[in-house]
């Protein structure tokens, strides 16, 4: 005889699920991924296949044979982690380094904390930052867009727009900004960098899709983008030597990818609207500090991970109102 379990109200039913949300994010990434494929050629397919397969395989093996649990690859979270990790890598990264990044992302950053819903840092970003620290030369040697004529490991490389902007600030020479690509090229994606640094426009379209499907809310991406635009605009208006116009900061680097697809991770971001706004402002400020004075030209990954660590604090002090709570 089965037990009849009664739980207290409220009872909420929804068609939402982890798998559905993960699938929405994957769909939102596809348009920008196609542009990356056109820009960088076969290396995009190779790096993505290695990253995704490695993440899925590591999650299956660890959950099945180490944790002795039912494998969780069916929820698509491992697949999405592999895709996001690939978006943060150059298309000419050696295959074995991609595998190492996937191992760090899944085994160390995700499963060592207990799996999906318990990790405190974004797994894909942990994998990316580990690779950046361990293999700085390979991780900062960016291929230029040459299409399918580009071979995997022998791609033509060059400076990214963020590197040019960093050099201009470092030298205090605004004339160096003349080396920047046309704004439209940066927006569309015909520039050097990782997958996630191309086609800011299509990443924005994907972000709007996530907003329309209610996979994410506006609080985090809007607060990040407005903070970056406001701080960079203040530097530009005040005549800071070598400061680029704010619209260049919005379309350069991985800002769009980070704002819509990485910082909005459910597990590692705050629960409340105000908490998410503060979280996004913090990310935007750290991004601009690193882009302006840091050792690296880009700071999105570091900024998100730092604010991931602040999420428990934000959840503690900015709590949602309890159901039925009467304000005293």
Helices and strands as residue ranges (DSSP letters): H 18-40, H 42-61, I 62-66, G 73-75, H 77-87, H 95-103, I 104-108, G 111-113, H 123-134, H 136-139, G 147-149, H 161-171, G 174-179, H 183-188, G 195-197, H 200-212, H 218-237, H 246-251, H 255-257, I 258-262, H 273-293, H 300-317
